């Protein structure tokens, strides 16, 4: 990374001379708020640009402030206050990426894709970690998910819905459902997955199995496809959903059989039974008691 010049100044720059180095999609609601605030209060913080001499004359690359620049264009403004700094294309990209990572409302997939862009530019996970302030383990994990095309898991990790190690466990298990369940069980028992996170992981796994690894962009709803191919696709999705339900049922049944077997062994110990009676814990839910004792109770 080249050293940047220390000199900088704020100038009014024509908006039509500014090019966006790393354009990104914007949330319509958030963008509307930006436009409204600028219209009512003006621009509180100037954008950042770096100058470039081209065959078409003076141009500027946007470093930070794409939302503010787009809002000015939307409002019909011809010039915008900008902090002009002299940096390389590489520095400009890194500064833009760092700003996106620091901004909480940024789209997680866009930020994580920026890590992939740095790798494509030849940076190692260690270099990327140093330049973005992220840990090397996190960067390496994100690169693994990017290489596998795991958009659904990337979004879940970026939003903080599931930990990165859980996402890597899912990828590592592949199509082996037994290995996946074992990995999640180990994560639960070690305390890495608890409560809502475990439920969220299972929900994402189900979506990943039925809808795929990628996250489709929202699109206007269309009239239901009643063609033969559409009906076949609907049938196939339902079959996959039913298969998943069967797998879940088998998993629960295996756990239940384990619990029943364990209870039978424990209740064969007279001292343990006397302790349960003394504490008033000598009954079980009907479903279990019918399978453990023929009488349904200890007495």
BAFI-3210 file (N, C-alpha, C; in Angstrom, 3 decimals, decimal comma, padded with zeros to 6 digits):
// residues 299
n [1|2|3|4|5|6|7|8|9|10|11|12|13|14|15|16|17|18|19|20|21|22|23|24|25|26|27|28|29|30|31|32|33|34|35|36|37|38|39|40|41|42|43|44|45|46|47|48|49|50|51|52|53|54|55|56|57|58|59|60|61|62|63|64|65|66|67|68|69|70|71|72|73|74|75|76|77|78|79|80|81|82|83|84|85|86|87|88|89|90|91|92|93|94|95|96|97|98|99|100|101|102|103|104|105|106|107|108|109|110|111|112|113|114|115|116|117|118|119|120|121|122|123|124|125|126|127|128|129|130|131|132|133|134|135|136|137|138|139|140|141|142|143|144|145|146|147|148|149|150|151|152|153|154|155|156|157|158|159|160|161|162|163|164|165|166|167|168|169|170|171|172|173|174|175|176|177|178|179|180|181|182|183|184|185|186|187|188|189|190|191|192|193|194|195|196|197|198|199|200|201|202|203|204|205|206|207|208|209|210|211|212|213|214|215|216|217|218|219|220|221|222|223|224|225|226|227|228|229|230|231|232|233|234|235|236|237|238|239|240|241|242|243|244|245|246|247|248|249|250|251|252|253|254|255|256|257|258|259|260|261|262|263|264|265|266|267|268|269|270|271|272|273|274|275|276|277|278|279|280|281|282|283|284|285|286|287|288|289|290|291|292|293|294|295|296|297|298|299]
n.u [000,849|000,638|002,054|-000,001|-000,523|-000,077|-001,308|-004,440|-007,611|-010,750|-013,062|-015,413|-016,786|-017,707|-020,473|-020,767|-018,224|-017,259|-016,353|-017,458|-015,631|-016,081|-018,961|-022,086|-025,143|-028,074|-030,038|-033,381|-035,016|-033,183|-031,652|-033,560|-033,903|-031,386|-031,436|-033,595|-032,604|-030,372|-031,634|-033,139|-031,318|-028,866|-025,501|-023,701|-021,215|-018,437|-017,851|-015,244|-012,680|-010,374|-008,078|-007,813|-006,078|-007,256|-007,768|-009,991|-009,977|-010,042|-010,840|-012,450|-012,027|-014,291|-013,850|-014,962|-018,380|-020,577|-023,377|-024,082|-023,213|-024,865|-027,322|-027,103|-027,061|-029,618|-031,133|-030,678|-028,456|-025,502|-022,890|-020,722|-019,536|-016,262|-013,628|-010,500|-008,074|-004,836|-004,393|-003,605|-005,244|-005,467|-005,260|-007,537|-009,566|-009,223|-009,738|-012,412|-013,524|-012,909|-014,516|-017,067|-017,072|-016,997|-019,452|-022,537|-025,018|-024,485|-024,732|-024,264|-023,310|-022,086|-019,946|-018,472|-017,929|-016,100|-013,814|-013,218|-012,605|-010,231|-008,596|-008,568|-007,011|-004,547|-003,851|-002,919|-004,625|-003,566|-002,558|-004,963|-006,359|-004,761|-005,126|-007,841|-008,576|-009,751|-009,759|-007,330|-008,261|-010,992|-011,084|-009,990|-011,939|-014,187|-013,291|-013,247|-016,004|-016,811|-015,438|-016,762|-019,205|-021,219|-023,564|-025,893|-025,089|-023,041|-024,423|-025,890|-023,820|-022,628|-024,674|-024,697|-026,296|-025,583|-022,632|-019,339|-017,865|-019,873|-021,029|-018,896|-018,762|-021,105|-020,532|-018,275|-019,373|-020,663|-022,744|-023,304|-025,480|-025,398|-022,827|-023,105|-025,104|-023,722|-021,594|-022,961|-024,021|-021,695|-020,860|-022,916|-022,679|-020,188|-020,668|-020,544|-022,711|-025,838|-029,199|-031,139|-029,394|-028,793|-031,304|-031,560|-029,484|-030,394|-032,670|-031,535|-030,073|-032,135|-033,328|-031,171|-030,980|-033,396|-033,771|-031,318|-027,829|-027,413|-028,662|-031,527|-032,325|-034,827|-037,851|-040,583|-043,709|-044,941|-047,571|-048,674|-046,886|-048,324|-047,589|-046,457|-043,743|-043,478|-045,193|-043,861|-041,484|-042,507|-043,506|-041,106|-039,791|-041,512|-041,197|-038,515|-038,808|-040,419|-038,718|-036,745|-038,209|-038,695|-036,079|-035,569|-037,478|-036,558|-034,136|-034,984|-036,391|-034,316|-032,886|-034,830|-035,101|-032,599|-032,793|-034,825|-033,595|-031,480|-032,880|-034,085|-031,842|-030,956|-033,168|-033,084|-031,491|-031,809|-031,212|-031,197|-033,852|-035,141|-034,216|-035,475|-038,159|-038,120|-037,735|-040,027|-040,163|-041,123|-042,581|-043,237|-043,586|-046,464|-045,976|-043,311|-043,312|-044,940|-043,286|-041,133|-042,003|-044,424|-046,512|-046,574|-045,571|-043,313|-044,226]
n.v [-001,192|002,155|005,170|007,840|011,293|013,972|016,389|017,955|019,238|021,000|021,272|022,610|020,361|019,459|017,335|015,728|015,088|013,134|009,815|006,615|004,341|001,864|000,858|000,280|-001,436|000,172|000,469|001,226|002,573|003,572|005,180|007,035|008,398|009,611|011,397|013,011|014,150|015,597|017,397|018,863|019,721|020,131|019,265|017,587|016,381|016,393|014,610|012,291|012,496|011,571|013,023|012,602|012,646|012,447|011,427|012,745|014,968|016,587|014,395|012,762|010,253|008,621|008,237|008,033|008,212|007,596|007,427|010,050|011,466|010,393|011,215|014,009|014,163|013,194|015,242|017,166|018,784|020,444|020,660|019,511|019,591|018,474|016,566|016,693|014,405|012,960|009,940|006,500|004,202|001,774|002,456|004,047|002,186|000,524|002,343|002,909|000,373|-000,003|001,978|000,994|-001,364|-000,324|000,926|000,316|-000,165|-001,171|-003,426|-006,741|-008,776|-007,334|-006,131|-008,378|-009,448|-007,614|-008,402|-010,651|-009,407|-008,132|-010,356|-011,280|-009,309|-010,081|-010,113|-011,669|-013,645|-012,714|-010,164|-008,932|-008,956|-007,231|-004,815|-004,294|-004,472|-006,712|-010,064|-012,596|-015,215|-014,833|-013,611|-015,679|-017,629|-016,363|-016,134|-018,824|-019,431|-017,721|-018,817|-021,221|-020,416|-019,774|-017,933|-017,623|-018,452|-016,611|-014,159|-014,641|-014,861|-012,332|-010,667|-011,395|-013,453|-016,131|-017,781|-017,648|-020,044|-021,966|-021,778|-022,671|-025,275|-026,324|-026,150|-027,814|-030,303|-031,009|-032,988|-034,820|-035,670|-036,836|-036,228|-033,479|-033,123|-034,184|-032,387|-030,022|-030,838|-031,128|-028,463|-027,333|-028,632|-027,728|-025,132|-023,238|-022,796|-021,643|-021,540|-019,240|-018,991|-021,630|-022,467|-020,715|-021,556|-024,112|-023,338|-021,960|-024,003|-025,612|-023,886|-023,626|-026,203|-026,497|-024,197|-023,582|-022,453|-019,797|-016,400|-015,134|-012,076|-009,782|-009,725|-008,482|-010,022|-012,626|-013,953|-017,200|-019,961|-022,150|-024,056|-027,215|-027,704|-025,967|-027,105|-029,507|-028,610|-027,512|-029,836|-031,261|-029,599|-029,915|-032,613|-032,655|-031,150|-032,813|-034,989|-033,854|-033,387|-036,019|-036,840|-035,215|-036,185|-038,812|-038,287|-037,101|-039,282|-041,127|-039,794|-039,823|-042,559|-043,009|-041,501|-042,914|-045,430|-044,644|-043,747|-046,135|-047,573|-045,936|-046,025|-048,573|-048,617|-048,864|-047,042|-044,621|-044,491|-044,311|-041,817|-040,183|-040,575|-039,420|-036,777|-036,208|-036,709|-038,843|-039,404|-039,453|-037,838|-038,951|-040,127|-040,986|-042,511|-044,705|-046,135|-046,722|-047,942|-050,456|-049,929|-047,208|-045,630|-045,198|-046,492]
n.w [000,000|-000,902|000,451|001,581|000,643|002,940|002,666|002,164|001,074|001,265|-001,286|-003,676|-005,814|-009,115|-009,525|-011,732|-012,457|-010,898|-010,308|-009,287|-007,506|-006,283|-006,586|-004,858|-003,980|-002,620|000,338|000,005|001,874|003,791|002,089|001,303|003,712|003,938|001,757|002,555|004,944|004,022|002,333|004,162|006,162|004,999|003,872|006,231|006,491|004,406|001,294|000,281|-002,115|-004,753|-006,994|-010,597|-013,666|-016,863|-020,320|-020,990|-019,487|-016,233|-013,621|-010,815|-008,365|-006,274|-002,832|-000,201|000,766|-000,972|-000,719|000,052|-002,203|-004,243|-003,232|-003,518|-006,297|-006,811|-005,727|-007,566|-007,436|-008,566|-007,700|-005,051|-001,682|-001,095|000,320|-000,856|-001,538|-002,075|-003,218|-004,075|-006,416|-005,136|-002,394|-002,205|-002,640|-000,370|001,707|001,202|001,604|004,317|005,448|004,851|006,356|008,902|009,040|010,427|009,197|006,732|003,927|004,742|002,977|000,947|002,262|003,081|000,620|-000,227|001,107|-000,360|-002,765|-002,128|-001,789|-004,413|-005,476|-004,729|-002,051|001,025|003,611|006,054|005,361|004,607|007,003|008,523|007,167|007,327|009,972|010,975|012,425|011,563|011,550|011,234|008,710|007,113|007,450|006,289|003,653|002,970|002,975|000,918|-001,281|-001,492|-002,339|-000,524|000,013|001,602|004,157|004,545|004,722|007,058|008,932|008,661|009,607|012,186|013,070|013,268|014,569|013,050|013,198|013,360|010,822|009,273|010,176|009,107|006,360|006,249|006,800|004,497|002,473|004,365|006,625|009,137|010,076|010,184|012,167|014,311|014,527|015,221|017,637|019,152|019,175|020,633|023,123|023,905|024,397|022,384|020,802|021,668|022,908|021,176|019,032|018,291|017,386|015,253|013,594|012,847|011,426|009,286|008,098|007,171|005,288|003,552|002,571|001,227|-000,363|-001,404|-001,656|-002,334|-002,053|-003,220|-004,860|-003,831|-005,619|-007,606|-006,963|-008,972|-011,023|-010,155|-011,438|-013,499|-015,257|-016,665|-016,045|-013,900|-012,003|-011,594|-010,424|-008,063|-006,885|-006,519|-004,665|-002,507|-001,979|-001,140|001,157|002,702|002,988|004,565|006,874|007,663|008,241|010,439|012,211|012,576|013,813|016,224|017,278|017,704|019,730|021,714|022,221|023,290|025,653|026,970|027,334|029,004|031,251|032,115|032,960|035,073|036,804|037,624|039,751|043,121|045,185|043,815|043,013|045,530|046,302|044,392|045,147|047,696|047,059|045,750|043,054|041,561|039,266|035,723|032,478|030,682|028,128|028,292|030,639|030,024|028,399|029,943|032,351|032,922|034,624|034,719|036,761|039,595|041,853]
ca.u [000,000|001,464|001,790|-000,822|-000,030|-000,700|-002,067|-005,798|-008,400|-012,161|-013,417|-016,677|-016,463|-018,880|-020,859|-020,625|-016,810|-016,889|-016,600|-017,506|-014,659|-016,618|-020,393|-022,832|-026,580|-028,462|-031,350|-034,231|-035,489|-032,044|-031,277|-034,580|-033,606|-030,217|-031,898|-034,416|-031,753|-029,557|-032,540|-033,590|-030,245|-027,632|-024,488|-022,955|-019,850|-018,107|-017,390|-013,800|-012,358|-008,964|-008,061|-007,195|-005,991|-007,614|-007,779|-011,194|-009,835|-009,961|-011,873|-012,211|-012,512|-014,914|-013,236|-015,993|-019,567|-021,401|-024,770|-024,213|-023,065|-026,082|-028,396|-026,928|-027,508|-031,076|-031,698|-030,420|-027,310|-024,441|-021,607|-020,782|-018,301|-015,468|-012,259|-009,667|-006,835|-004,050|-004,116|-003,623|-006,482|-005,446|-005,582|-008,925|-010,407|-009,111|-010,437|-013,842|-013,885|-012,853|-015,690|-018,223|-017,003|-017,291|-020,838|-023,359|-026,161|-024,045|-025,174|-023,193|-022,733|-021,212|-018,720|-017,718|-017,438|-014,911|-012,685|-012,896|-011,961|-008,839|-007,877|-008,366|-005,947|-003,278|-003,576|-003,069|-005,514|-002,861|-002,546|-006,333|-006,677|-004,025|-005,626|-009,257|-008,812|-010,407|-008,798|-006,956|-009,141|-012,266|-010,874|-009,811|-013,247|-015,028|-012,795|-013,705|-017,423|-016,899|-014,965|-017,773|-020,452|-022,214|-024,134|-026,862|-024,326|-022,314|-025,355|-026,209|-022,639|-022,460|-025,700|-024,542|-027,314|-024,884|-021,181|-018,605|-017,468|-021,039|-021,159|-017,832|-019,154|-022,118|-019,843|-017,386|-020,141|-021,098|-024,076|-023,386|-026,357|-024,948|-021,673|-023,610|-025,757|-022,676|-020,868|-023,813|-024,112|-020,429|-020,871|-023,858|-022,137|-019,018|-021,121|-020,371|-024,061|-026,801|-030,512|-031,654|-028,435|-028,970|-032,540|-031,300|-028,648|-031,267|-033,543|-030,722|-029,761|-033,335|-033,449|-030,070|-031,283|-034,576|-033,705|-029,988|-026,797|-027,445|-029,816|-032,096|-032,761|-036,276|-038,421|-042,035|-044,379|-045,584|-048,652|-048,166|-046,591|-049,143|-047,128|-046,025|-042,438|-043,690|-045,776|-042,802|-040,583|-043,220|-043,532|-039,754|-039,523|-042,292|-040,557|-037,329|-039,256|-040,890|-037,529|-036,105|-039,043|-038,455|-034,767|-035,710|-038,237|-035,673|-033,150|-035,671|-036,701|-033,072|-032,614|-035,829|-034,733|-031,438|-033,285|-035,563|-032,609|-030,752|-033,791|-034,244|-030,641|-030,940|-034,251|-032,771|-030,716|-032,775|-030,867|-031,642|-035,313|-035,518|-033,946|-036,556|-039,374|-037,938|-037,838|-041,305|-039,926|-041,303|-043,471|-042,705|-044,632|-047,141|-045,350|-042,102|-043,591|-045,502|-042,198|-040,165|-042,667|-045,745|-047,514|-046,590|-044,981|-042,356|-044,897]
ca.v [000,000|003,342|006,199|008,913|012,622|014,530|017,581|017,754|020,459|020,858|022,090|022,300|019,546|019,126|015,932|014,932|014,750|012,149|008,418|005,738|003,250|000,593|001,106|-000,749|-001,230|000,902|000,217|002,341|003,323|004,311|006,212|008,085|009,187|010,431|012,486|013,909|014,885|016,573|018,442|019,693|020,248|020,329|018,221|017,776|015,871|016,319|013,331|012,268|012,119|011,691|013,521|011,833|013,303|011,497|011,994|013,573|016,093|016,326|013,545|012,443|008,967|008,713|007,402|007,794|009,073|007,333|007,762|011,511|011,893|010,010|012,075|015,315|014,018|013,049|016,560|018,065|019,658|020,292|020,605|018,949|019,782|017,242|016,583|016,184|013,813|012,344|008,546|005,572|003,439|000,740|003,102|004,491|001,003|000,088|003,321|002,699|-000,884|000,212|002,762|000,106|-002,288|000,431|001,383|-000,798|-000,481|-001,664|-004,776|-007,660|-009,515|-006,430|-005,968|-009,619|-009,587|-006,763|-009,235|-011,471|-008,553|-007,936|-011,603|-011,295|-008,364|-010,676|-010,017|-012,877|-013,405|-011,912|-008,787|-008,414|-008,718|-006,042|-003,613|-004,073|-004,511|-007,977|-011,100|-013,443|-016,379|-014,407|-013,403|-016,980|-018,283|-015,688|-016,522|-020,202|-019,365|-017,093|-019,777|-022,270|-019,823|-019,890|-016,607|-017,666|-018,515|-015,353|-013,141|-014,959|-014,512|-010,883|-010,035|-011,838|-014,436|-017,354|-017,574|-018,113|-021,451|-022,806|-021,783|-023,527|-026,649|-026,709|-026,356|-028,958|-031,550|-031,338|-033,590|-035,845|-035,156|-037,358|-035,429|-032,158|-033,193|-034,426|-031,136|-029,094|-031,340|-030,779|-027,016|-027,054|-029,125|-026,919|-023,781|-022,328|-022,525|-021,680|-020,918|-018,743|-019,248|-023,005|-022,488|-019,998|-022,427|-025,155|-022,702|-021,656|-025,285|-026,039|-023,020|-023,950|-027,480|-026,404|-023,059|-023,463|-021,689|-018,379|-015,624|-014,432|-010,716|-009,634|-009,337|-008,404|-011,322|-012,895|-014,920|-018,557|-020,708|-023,369|-024,919|-028,546|-027,595|-025,316|-028,085|-030,466|-027,960|-027,437|-031,190|-031,598|-028,861|-030,529|-033,892|-032,348|-030,701|-033,992|-035,779|-033,166|-033,639|-037,409|-036,872|-034,602|-037,108|-039,927|-037,773|-036,961|-040,624|-041,703|-039,150|-040,288|-043,926|-042,885|-041,037|-044,027|-046,412|-044,090|-043,745|-047,519|-047,933|-045,178|-046,459|-049,914|-048,387|-048,647|-045,808|-043,501|-044,480|-043,788|-040,384|-039,548|-040,586|-038,465|-035,427|-036,066|-036,741|-040,243|-039,547|-039,006|-037,591|-040,193|-040,736|-041,663|-043,519|-045,907|-046,874|-047,135|-048,905|-050,886|-049,329|-045,766|-044,884|-045,959|-047,264]
ca.w [000,000|-001,005|001,455|001,052|000,921|004,132|002,302|001,670|001,152|000,929|-002,439|-004,343|-006,989|-009,936|-009,290|-012,959|-012,659|-009,874|-010,652|-008,106|-007,679|-005,804|-006,376|-004,142|-003,933|-001,425|000,915|-000,424|003,043|004,342|001,129|001,402|004,907|003,624|000,892|003,360|005,890|003,281|001,841|005,280|007,003|004,257|004,002|007,470|006,347|002,974|000,770|000,029|-003,493|-005,134|-008,385|-011,672|-014,982|-017,914|-021,675|-021,081|-018,572|-014,794|-013,027|-009,403|-007,894|-004,954|-001,803|000,820|000,700|-002,150|-000,420|000,017|-003,595|-004,964|-002,739|-004,167|-007,686|-006,776|-005,427|-008,686|-007,175|-009,571|-007,014|-003,710|-000,908|-001,075|000,818|-001,953|-001,045|-003,149|-002,886|-005,210|-006,561|-004,103|-001,124|-002,268|-002,447|001,021|002,545|000,982|002,267|005,764|005,829|004,797|007,482|010,114|009,031|010,895|008,344|005,427|003,583|005,139|001,854|000,210|003,043|003,027|-000,758|-000,315|001,534|-001,523|-003,773|-001,708|-002,093|-005,855|-005,782|-004,347|-000,622|001,836|004,762|007,057|004,863|004,652|008,414|008,968|006,510|007,652|011,414|011,326|012,791|010,438|011,569|010,658|007,275|006,476|007,436|005,300|002,325|002,735|002,606|-000,401|-002,285|-001,622|-002,826|000,554|000,261|002,706|005,401|004,672|005,210|008,451|009,733|008,615|010,436|013,569|013,441|013,675|014,601|011,873|013,341|013,044|009,365|008,744|010,501|008,117|005,073|006,378|006,821|003,139|002,406|005,404|007,672|010,428|010,478|010,507|013,475|015,303|014,690|015,959|019,010|019,817|019,386|021,722|024,386|024,274|024,703|021,256|020,305|022,752|022,779|019,900|017,966|017,833|016,608|014,008|012,769|012,276|010,439|008,104|007,461|006,441|004,108|002,643|001,927|000,366|-001,281|-001,990|-000,943|-002,678|-001,595|-004,367|-004,600|-003,798|-006,905|-007,540|-007,054|-010,253|-010,975|-009,969|-012,658|-013,522|-016,336|-016,237|-015,392|-012,612|-011,084|-011,258|-009,467|-006,785|-006,330|-006,068|-003,428|-001,430|-001,661|-000,337|002,478|003,427|003,341|005,681|008,055|008,060|008,883|011,759|013,057|012,919|014,765|017,513|017,773|018,229|021,010|022,672|022,598|024,171|026,956|027,597|027,784|030,149|032,398|032,589|033,724|036,319|037,683|038,136|040,975|044,203|045,892|042,988|043,079|046,851|046,279|043,626|045,967|048,789|046,512|045,068|041,609|041,191|038,105|034,431|031,474|030,294|026,957|028,731|031,667|029,390|027,757|030,948|033,240|032,488|035,503|034,510|037,872|040,390|042,911]
c.u [000,880|001,097|000,985|-000,194|-000,755|-001,557|-003,432|-006,548|-009,838|-012,487|-014,809|-016,339|-017,736|-019,222|-020,686|-019,166|-016,334|-017,295|-016,540|-016,631|-015,270|-018,115|-021,070|-024,312|-026,952|-029,849|-032,229|-034,676|-034,376|-031,655|-032,275|-034,350|-032,408|-030,630|-032,694|-033,594|-030,932|-030,428|-032,926|-032,447|-028,959|-026,652|-023,627|-021,484|-019,522|-017,702|-015,871|-013,562|-010,854|-008,904|-007,359|-007,201|-006,236|-007,579|-008,990|-011,139|-009,794|-011,141|-011,501|-012,787|-013,096|-014,220|-014,274|-017,168|-020,451|-022,859|-025,018|-024,127|-024,333|-027,257|-028,316|-027,403|-029,026|-031,756|-031,417|-029,277|-026,208|-023,049|-021,795|-019,470|-017,546|-014,087|-011,387|-008,347|-006,133|-003,667|-004,177|-004,982|-006,598|-005,845|-007,046|-009,879|-010,405|-009,838|-011,947|-014,320|-013,906|-014,065|-016,934|-018,250|-017,397|-018,759|-021,773|-024,464|-025,757|-024,557|-024,037|-022,520|-021,785|-019,873|-017,855|-017,177|-016,194|-013,668|-012,246|-012,199|-010,500|-008,009|-007,586|-007,254|-004,577|-002,935|-003,772|-004,044|-004,865|-002,834|-003,930|-006,718|-006,015|-004,630|-007,064|-009,540|-009,553|-009,345|-008,510|-007,864|-010,492|-012,149|-010,757|-011,135|-014,172|-014,597|-013,227|-015,169|-017,609|-016,510|-015,989|-019,116|-021,572|-022,785|-025,056|-026,146|-023,558|-023,204|-025,671|-025,055|-022,475|-023,453|-025,616|-025,570|-026,702|-023,388|-020,508|-018,245|-018,629|-021,230|-020,111|-018,109|-020,150|-021,454|-018,982|-018,113|-020,598|-022,528|-024,273|-024,200|-025,914|-023,771|-022,107|-024,236|-024,733|-021,899|-021,655|-023,955|-022,851|-020,388|-021,789|-023,268|-020,932|-019,391|-020,970|-021,711|-025,037|-028,115|-030,915|-030,695|-028,585|-030,219|-032,326|-030,463|-029,506|-032,185|-032,772|-030,359|-030,946|-033,523|-032,381|-030,350|-032,437|-034,464|-032,334|-029,065|-026,871|-028,719|-030,329|-032,520|-034,275|-036,773|-039,935|-042,665|-045,087|-046,712|-048,076|-047,992|-047,347|-048,744|-046,683|-044,699|-042,570|-044,244|-044,735|-041,850|-041,219|-043,254|-042,161|-039,398|-040,264|-041,699|-039,334|-037,718|-039,715|-039,724|-036,828|-036,877|-038,829|-037,117|-034,829|-036,430|-037,367|-034,638|-033,761|-035,973|-035,460|-032,722|-033,581|-035,512|-033,531|-031,870|-034,004|-034,596|-031,851|-031,613|-033,967|-033,046|-030,599|-031,979|-034,088|-031,968|-031,683|-032,492|-031,338|-033,162|-035,783|-035,297|-035,033|-037,843|-039,292|-038,110|-039,160|-041,184|-040,112|-042,313|-042,773|-043,862|-045,170|-046,425|-044,108|-042,414|-044,141|-044,417|-041,151|-040,755|-044,036|-046,833|-047,610|-046,031|-044,018|-043,031|-045,518]
c.v [001,236|004,364|007,323|010,263|013,187|015,746|017,201|019,067|020,164|021,835|021,721|021,598|019,298|017,635|015,082|014,606|013,658|010,747|007,570|004,524|001,896|000,751|-000,044|-000,403|-000,575|000,469|001,433|003,202|004,182|005,450|007,367|008,986|010,112|011,644|013,502|014,755|015,961|017,725|019,409|020,404|020,578|019,190|018,494|017,385|015,761|014,905|013,408|011,789|012,225|012,056|012,572|012,664|012,241|012,206|012,902|014,757|015,646|015,482|013,284|011,057|009,145|007,745|007,028|008,739|008,852|007,720|009,254|012,044|011,591|010,873|013,457|015,257|013,929|014,397|017,588|019,037|019,386|020,198|020,067|019,239|018,461|017,507|015,926|015,701|013,098|010,932|007,699|004,889|002,390|001,314|003,516|003,319|000,555|001,038|003,161|001,441|-000,714|000,999|001,882|-000,854|-001,576|000,855|000,215|-001,161|-000,965|-003,078|-005,748|-008,348|-008,636|-006,264|-007,214|-009,874|-008,732|-007,509|-010,121|-010,674|-008,306|-009,183|-011,681|-010,349|-008,870|-010,604|-011,378|-012,585|-012,536|-010,442|-008,151|-008,077|-007,440|-004,763|-003,292|-004,048|-005,754|-008,995|-011,985|-014,671|-016,044|-014,255|-014,741|-017,726|-017,689|-016,063|-017,945|-020,205|-018,743|-018,063|-020,885|-021,736|-019,836|-018,518|-016,598|-017,672|-017,214|-014,248|-013,376|-014,595|-013,006|-010,152|-010,461|-012,848|-015,754|-017,071|-018,175|-019,592|-022,394|-022,903|-022,698|-025,000|-027,173|-027,017|-027,616|-030,290|-031,962|-031,856|-034,682|-035,311|-035,620|-036,549|-034,022|-032,136|-033,388|-033,144|-030,115|-029,518|-030,976|-029,281|-026,635|-027,448|-028,314|-025,472|-022,789|-021,948|-022,662|-021,048|-020,553|-019,023|-020,657|-023,121|-021,808|-020,846|-023,493|-024,562|-022,430|-022,934|-025,754|-025,199|-023,362|-025,240|-027,375|-025,307|-022,859|-022,556|-020,196|-017,733|-014,829|-013,035|-010,650|-009,146|-009,269|-009,776|-011,461|-013,901|-016,326|-019,270|-022,026|-024,291|-026,260|-028,482|-026,945|-026,278|-029,117|-029,872|-027,861|-028,793|-031,582|-030,887|-029,480|-031,865|-033,657|-031,911|-031,881|-034,878|-035,173|-033,398|-035,062|-037,527|-036,305|-035,545|-038,286|-039,509|-037,656|-038,322|-041,293|-041,108|-039,640|-041,705|-043,925|-042,475|-042,162|-045,075|-045,933|-044,091|-045,143|-047,956|-047,213|-045,695|-047,903|-049,832|-048,002|-047,356|-044,568|-043,354|-043,902|-042,281|-039,627|-039,483|-039,531|-037,029|-035,190|-036,035|-038,150|-040,438|-039,005|-038,624|-038,921|-040,904|-041,526|-042,795|-044,806|-046,760|-047,371|-048,169|-049,262|-050,236|-047,828|-044,960|-045,776|-046,869|-048,535]
c.w [000,000|000,039|000,829|001,400|002,127|003,801|001,761|001,827|000,755|-000,207|-002,925|-005,658|-007,790|-009,795|-010,542|-013,287|-011,690|-010,328|-009,384|-008,356|-007,341|-005,521|-005,648|-004,142|-002,611|-000,974|000,640|000,760|003,619|003,406|001,161|002,599|004,668|002,791|001,698|004,316|005,187|002,773|002,955|005,997|006,249|004,516|005,232|007,324|004,861|002,566|000,605|-001,398|-003,695|-006,616|-009,352|-012,946|-016,050|-019,264|-021,878|-020,117|-017,115|-014,332|-011,566|-009,100|-006,496|-003,994|-000,748|000,581|-000,502|-001,922|-000,488|-001,415|-004,391|-004,535|-003,377|-005,614|-007,760|-006,555|-006,523|-008,463|-008,200|-008,949|-005,603|-002,971|-000,789|-000,502|-000,248|-001,374|-002,195|-002,733|-004,147|-005,293|-005,460|-002,748|-001,086|-002,023|-000,987|001,962|002,419|001,693|003,780|006,245|005,842|005,968|008,775|010,192|009,331|009,915|006,953|005,190|003,870|003,958|001,050|000,929|002,919|001,623|-000,966|000,118|000,369|-002,605|-003,416|-002,000|-003,587|-006,293|-005,326|-002,874|000,058|002,970|005,835|006,647|004,987|006,078|008,908|008,402|006,886|009,140|011,865|011,727|011,582|010,371|010,928|009,144|006,546|006,388|006,393|003,880|001,973|002,294|001,228|-001,510|-002,526|-002,136|-001,805|000,927|001,475|004,054|005,625|005,234|006,678|009,380|009,802|009,492|011,900|014,017|013,898|013,713|013,379|011,994|013,053|011,533|008,734|009,038|009,481|006,778|005,130|006,346|005,426|003,134|003,457|006,581|009,056|010,958|010,890|011,894|014,589|015,589|015,496|017,420|019,800|020,126|020,533|023,065|024,851|024,587|023,574|020,625|021,460|022,332|021,374|018,749|017,409|016,975|015,252|013,053|012,097|011,204|009,146|007,359|006,625|005,179|003,075|001,891|000,937|-000,700|-001,918|-001,189|-001,192|-002,171|-002,773|-003,959|-004,663|-005,151|-006,771|-007,720|-008,391|-010,051|-010,951|-011,302|-012,625|-014,673|-015,772|-015,494|-014,020|-011,576|-010,651|-010,230|-008,084|-006,099|-005,779|-004,769|-002,245|-001,011|-000,778|001,068|003,329|003,858|004,551|006,974|008,575|008,777|010,291|012,721|013,497|013,960|016,166|018,117|018,367|019,583|022,088|023,148|023,537|025,575|027,691|028,138|029,011|031,403|032,972|033,425|035,064|037,312|038,156|039,435|042,098|044,958|045,123|043,036|044,410|046,937|045,523|044,435|047,066|048,307|045,783|043,559|041,052|040,072|036,864|033,520|030,951|029,147|027,342|029,703|031,071|028,750|028,750|031,901|032,700|033,337|035,338|035,654|038,625|041,403|042,372]
res [x|x|x|x|x|x|x|x|x|x|x|x|x|x|x|x|x|x|x|x|x|x|x|x|x|x|x|x|x|x|x|x|x|x|x|x|x|x|x|x|x|x|x|x|x|x|x|x|x|x|x|x|x|x|x|x|x|x|x|x|x|x|x|x|x|x|x|x|x|x|x|x|x|x|x|x|x|x|x|x|x|x|x|x|x|x|x|x|x|x|x|x|x|x|x|x|x|x|x|x|x|x|x|x|x|x|x|x|x|x|x|x|x|x|x|x|x|x|x|x|x|x|x|x|x|x|x|x|x|x|x|x|x|x|x|x|x|x|x|x|x|x|x|x|x|x|x|x|x|x|x|x|x|x|x|x|x|x|x|x|x|x|x|x|x|x|x|x|x|x|x|x|x|x|x|x|x|x|x|x|x|x|x|x|x|x|x|x|x|x|x|x|x|x|x|x|x|x|x|x|x|x|x|x|x|x|x|x|x|x|x|x|x|x|x|x|x|x|x|x|x|x|x|x|x|x|x|x|x|x|x|x|x|x|x|x|x|x|x|x|x|x|x|x|x|x|x|x|x|x|x|x|x|x|x|x|x|x|x|x|x|x|x|x|x|x|x|x|x|x|x|x|x|x|x|x|x|x|x|x|x|x|x|x|x|x|x|x|x|x|x|x|x|x|x|x|x|x|x]
***
